[in-house]
């Protein structure tokens, strides 16, 4: 296998740097599978893949894996697909929910979060704070109208909990002509995005940006990395009113910088999970009015 074309863009030193990085991907569904394969084709060679689901025939039209992998665990299937592109790739597969494999987050350079369930995302968020692990989250809105990607660096900006609270409360606006709100991260009864995206191309548009943000983070400080204008990008597949009174055109995006909430119950100044003055808190300890729905990692 030759990396000539990738090396021409990245440079030899940067390609070697990528080859030494370790990337975790939790959730190898339509988005996470695309991100993992894209990173492997960009020079990343060390992966930890975590998923509890089995690939079904109905998944194939919206997944990087084809009918050959039906009945196999999604993480194992994507691992095999990566090895077909790069036999030298080193891949650790964890079959199960992330709650049972928290040690899979150890010694990673960056984590890709590809799960829909908010409960799983909050659990991952807490673990990333404790491990000081940078994570990149992505979500696709109902019917594939758009999506968002955010990079969360522990205590250097928001955690996922205060980011999600701010985005949903402060950014979502009524949809043009409907009077209804487009709920960024609309949560259904099972704790997942309420409606399936329309087409895989809508998912991969968001996933491609997520993969690029991850790649840029892995190469941070090198000659090919860029300083992003904010920590969050909202992507419009269709015309969307992201900011009140302003229509964002199809196939464009809007950068938004979400600040850390110092009063956040997870990462706030009084609740620093890694602060020696405070004992580590669980989600149950945070208690109060916070209720998490049961969900499944996809």
C-alpha positions in Angstrom: 0.0 0.0 0.0 1.3 3.4 -0.9 0.6 6.7 0.9 2.1 8.8 -1.8 -0.9 11.1 -2.5 -1.7 11.5 1.2 2.0 12.2 2.0 2.1 14.9 -0.8 -0.6 16.8 1.1 0.4 16.1 4.7 4.1 15.9 4.4 6.3 13.0 5.5 6.6 14.1 9.1 2.9 14.8 9.6 2.0 11.4 8.1 4.4 9.7 10.5 2.8 11.8 13.3 -0.7 10.6 12.4 0.5 7.0 12.2 1.5 7.2 15.8 -1.8 8.6 17.1 -4.5 6.6 18.9 -8.1 7.4 18.0 -11.1 6.0 19.8 -14.5 5.8 18.2 -17.6 5.1 20.3 -20.6 4.2 18.1 -19.8 2.7 14.6 -23.1 3.5 13.0 -23.7 5.5 9.8 -21.7 8.5 11.1 -19.1 6.9 13.3 -18.3 4.2 10.8 -17.7 6.8 8.1 -15.5 8.9 10.4 -13.3 5.8 11.3 -12.8 4.8 7.7 -12.1 8.4 6.6 -9.4 8.8 9.3 -7.9 5.4 8.4 -7.7 6.6 4.7 -6.0 9.8 5.9 -3.1 8.1 7.7 -4.4 7.2 11.2 -3.3 3.7 12.0 -4.2 3.0 15.6 -7.9 2.7 16.6 -10.1 1.6 19.5 -13.6 0.9 18.2 -16.5 0.4 20.6 -20.1 -0.6 19.7 -22.7 -3.0 21.0 -24.9 -3.3 17.9 -25.0 -5.8 15.1 -25.2 -4.7 11.5 -28.6 -5.4 10.0 -29.7 -5.6 6.4 -31.7 -2.4 6.8 -28.5 -0.6 8.0 -26.6 -1.2 4.8 -28.0 1.6 2.7 -26.7 4.0 5.4 -23.4 2.5 6.4 -19.9 2.0 5.1 -20.2 -1.7 5.6 -22.1 -3.8 3.0 -24.1 -7.0 2.9 -21.0 -9.1 3.6 -21.1 -7.8 7.2 -24.7 -8.3 8.1 -25.0 -10.1 11.4 -21.6 -8.9 12.6 -20.9 -6.5 15.3 -20.5 -3.0 13.8 -17.1 -2.3 15.4 -15.7 -5.6 14.2 -17.1 -5.0 10.7 -15.6 -1.5 10.4 -12.3 -2.8 11.7 -12.3 -5.4 8.9 -13.1 -2.7 6.4 -10.2 -0.6 7.6 -7.8 -3.5 7.3 -8.9 -4.0 3.7 -7.7 -0.4 3.1 -4.6 -0.6 5.4 -3.5 -4.1 6.5 -1.0 -2.5 8.8 -3.6 -0.8 10.9 -3.7 -1.7 14.6 -7.3 -1.9 15.8 -8.7 -2.9 19.1 -12.4 -3.9 19.0 -14.7 -3.7 22.0 -18.1 -5.3 21.5 -20.5 -3.9 24.0 -21.7 -0.7 25.6 -19.2 2.0 26.5 -20.3 1.8 30.1 -18.7 -1.7 30.3 -15.5 -0.6 28.5 -14.5 2.7 30.0 -10.8 1.6 30.0 -11.0 1.8 26.2 -10.7 5.6 26.6 -7.3 5.3 28.2 -4.2 6.5 26.3 -6.2 8.0 23.4 -5.2 11.2 21.6 -8.8 12.1 20.7 -12.2 10.4 21.0 -14.9 10.4 18.2 -18.4 10.2 19.7 -20.8 8.6 17.2 -23.6 7.6 19.5 -27.1 9.2 19.4 -28.2 8.5 23.0 -27.9 11.5 25.3 -27.4 9.2 28.4 -24.3 7.7 26.8 -23.0 11.1 25.7 -23.2 12.4 29.3 -21.4 9.3 30.6 -18.7 9.8 28.0 -18.5 13.5 28.8 -17.8 12.7 32.5 -15.2 10.2 31.6 -13.4 12.5 29.2 -13.3 15.2 31.9 -11.7 12.8 34.4 -9.2 11.6 31.8 -8.6 15.0 30.3 -9.5 13.6 26.9 -10.5 15.7 23.9 -13.7 14.5 22.2 -15.5 15.5 19.0 -19.3 15.0 19.0 -21.6 15.2 16.0 -25.4 15.1 15.6 -27.7 15.0 12.6 -31.1 16.8 12.9 -34.4 15.3 12.0 -34.9 14.4 8.3 -31.3 15.3 7.6 -32.0 19.1 7.6 -28.6 19.8 9.1 -26.3 18.8 11.9 -23.6 20.1 14.2 -20.1 19.2 15.2 -18.4 20.3 18.4 -14.9 19.8 19.8 -14.8 19.6 23.6 -11.4 20.1 25.3 -11.8 19.5 29.0 -11.9 22.7 31.0 -10.8 24.7 27.9 -14.3 25.6 26.9 -17.6 23.9 27.7 -18.1 20.3 28.5 -20.7 18.4 26.6 -23.4 19.0 29.3 -23.1 22.8 29.3 -22.6 22.9 25.6 -25.8 21.0 24.9 -27.8 23.1 27.4 -26.6 26.4 25.8 -27.1 25.2 22.2 -30.6 24.0 22.7 -31.7 27.0 24.9 -29.8 29.7 23.1 -29.4 28.8 19.5 -32.4 26.9 18.3 -34.9 29.1 16.5 -38.3 28.6 14.9 -38.2 27.0 11.4 -39.3 29.3 8.6 -43.0 29.0 7.7 -43.8 26.5 10.4 -43.5 28.3 13.7 -42.1 25.1 15.1 -38.7 24.9 16.6 -35.9 22.8 15.1 -34.6 21.1 18.1 -30.8 20.6 17.9 -30.4 17.2 19.3 -34.2 16.5 19.6 -34.5 13.8 22.1 -37.2 11.1 21.8 -38.6 8.8 24.4 -35.6 6.4 24.1 -33.0 9.2 24.5 -32.0 9.4 20.9 -32.6 11.8 18.0 -36.3 11.7 17.5 -36.3 11.1 13.7 -34.0 9.3 11.4 -32.0 11.4 8.9 -33.4 11.2 5.3 -30.4 10.0 3.4 -26.9 8.7 4.1 -25.5 11.6 2.1 -26.9 14.0 4.7 -25.2 11.9 7.5 -21.9 11.8 5.7 -21.8 15.5 5.1 -21.9 16.1 8.8 -19.6 13.1 9.5 -17.0 14.3 7.0 -16.8 17.6 8.9 -16.5 15.7 12.1 -13.6 13.6 10.6 -11.9 16.7 9.4 -12.1 18.4 12.8 -10.6 15.3 14.4 -7.8 15.2 11.8 -7.1 18.8 12.4 -6.9 18.2 16.2 -4.5 15.3 15.7 -2.3 17.6 13.6 -2.7 20.6 15.9 0.4 22.8 15.9 1.7 21.5 12.6 2.1 23.3 9.2 -1.2 21.8 7.9 -3.4 22.4 10.8 -5.8 25.4 11.1 -7.1 27.4 14.0 -10.9 26.9 13.9 -13.0 30.1 14.3 -15.1 28.6 17.1 -15.7 25.3 18.9 -19.0 24.5 17.1 -20.2 24.4 13.5 -23.9 24.1 12.6 -24.3 22.7 9.1 -27.3 23.4 6.9 -28.2 20.7 4.4 -31.4 22.7 3.6 -32.4 26.3 4.2 -32.5 26.8 7.9 -33.1 29.7 10.3 -30.2 29.0 12.7 -30.1 32.6 13.9 -33.4 34.4 14.4 -34.4 36.3 11.3 -31.5 35.0 9.1 -31.8 32.2 6.6 -28.7 30.0 6.3 -28.5 28.8 2.7 -28.3 25.1 1.8 -24.8 23.5 1.9 -23.4 26.2 4.1 -22.7 26.4 7.8 -22.4 28.8 10.7 -19.6 28.8 13.4 -20.7 29.4 17.0 -18.5 29.6 20.0 -20.1 28.2 23.1 -18.5 29.2 26.4 -18.1 27.0 29.4 -20.7 27.6 32.1 -18.9 28.1 35.4 -22.1 27.0 37.1 -22.4 23.7 35.1 -23.2 20.8 37.4 -20.6 18.7 35.6 -17.6 21.0 34.8 -18.5 24.1 36.8 -15.9 25.7 39.1 -17.5 24.1 42.2 -17.8 20.7 40.6 -14.4 20.1 39.0 -14.3 16.3 38.7 -10.5 16.3 38.8 -10.2 18.9 41.6 -8.6 17.3 44.7 -10.9 19.4 46.9 -14.0 17.6 45.6 -14.7 13.9 45.4 -15.5 12.5 41.9 -19.2 12.8 41.3 -21.4 10.3 39.4 -24.4 11.2 37.3 -26.6 9.9 40.1 -24.8 12.1 42.6 -25.6 15.2 40.5 -29.3 14.1 40.9 -31.7 16.9 41.5 -34.0 17.5 38.5 -31.7 15.8 36.0 -33.4 12.8 34.5 -31.8 10.7 31.8 -33.8 8.4 29.5 -32.8 4.9 28.8 -31.1 4.6 25.5 -29.0 2.3 23.3 -25.6 2.9 21.7 -25.9 2.6 18.0 
